[in-house]
Amino acid sequence: MAPLRPPIYSDIDNVLIGPIKNAQGELTGLEVRPDAAWFLESLSRYGELSLLTAANRTWANTVLDELGDAVRFVRNVYTIEDLYPVALAQ
């Protein structure tokens, strides 16, 4: 039996992706940060990698699509729908 690997969490927003905004400050797209794939691969060597975002599942799926093959290093993605019940329990 393989030993348990520690959990590792990374934020999605402003770590893996950056917003593209127009002159009015409205979000028009996103760009994947340089070396995002390398970053995810590197983290995954040390534990079970999960991504966090305060955004909804639709946004997270958009980001995952943009990350492409790099998502193979990610075990879980937690969105506001997952995290909100935890905040309510406090």
C-alpha positions in Angstrom: 0.0 0.0 0.0 1.4 3.4 -1.0 1.9 5.9 1.7 -0.6 8.8 2.0 0.5 11.9 0.2 -0.1 15.2 1.9 -2.7 17.6 0.5 -1.5 20.7 -1.3 -3.8 23.6 -2.1 -3.3 26.4 -4.6 -5.6 29.3 -5.5 -6.6 29.5 -9.1 -7.3 33.2 -9.5 -4.2 35.4 -9.9 -1.9 32.5 -9.3 -2.6 30.3 -12.4 -4.5 32.8 -14.4 -4.7 36.5 -14.8 -7.7 38.6 -15.9 -7.8 40.5 -19.1 -9.9 43.7 -18.7 -11.0 46.4 -21.1 -10.5 50.1 -20.6 -13.7 50.2 -18.4 -12.3 47.5 -16.1 -14.7 44.8 -17.3 -13.4 41.3 -17.5 -13.1 40.3 -21.2 -11.0 37.1 -20.9 -8.2 35.4 -19.0 -4.7 34.4 -19.7 -2.8 31.5 -18.3 0.2 32.6 -16.3 3.6 31.7 -17.8 4.8 28.4 -16.4 1.5 27.5 -14.9 1.8 23.9 -16.1 5.3 23.6 -14.6 4.0 25.0 -11.3 1.2 22.4 -11.1 3.5 19.6 -12.1 6.1 20.6 -9.5 3.5 20.8 -6.7 2.0 17.5 -7.6 5.3 15.8 -7.0 5.0 16.5 -3.3 1.3 15.7 -2.6 -2.3 15.5 -3.8 -2.9 18.8 -5.5 -6.2 20.6 -5.2 -7.2 24.0 -6.6 -9.4 26.5 -4.8 -11.5 29.4 -6.2 -14.0 31.7 -4.6 -15.7 31.7 -8.0 -18.5 29.3 -9.1 -18.1 26.0 -10.9 -18.7 27.4 -14.3 -15.8 29.8 -13.9 -13.6 27.0 -12.6 -14.4 24.8 -15.6 -13.5 27.7 -18.0 -10.1 28.0 -16.3 -9.5 24.3 -16.4 -10.2 24.3 -20.1 -7.7 27.1 -20.5 -5.1 25.2 -18.5 -5.4 22.3 -20.9 -3.2 19.2 -20.3 -1.9 20.7 -17.0 -5.1 19.7 -15.3 -3.8 16.1 -15.2 -1.8 17.1 -12.2 -4.8 18.3 -10.3 -6.8 15.8 -8.1 -9.6 18.1 -6.9 -11.1 21.6 -7.6 -13.1 23.3 -4.9 -15.4 26.2 -5.8 -17.6 28.5 -3.8 -20.4 25.9 -4.0 -18.1 23.5 -2.1 -16.7 26.1 0.4 -19.8 28.1 1.2 -21.4 25.3 3.4 -18.2 25.2 5.4 -18.5 29.0 6.1 -22.1 28.6 7.2 -21.1 25.9 9.7 -18.9 28.4 11.6 
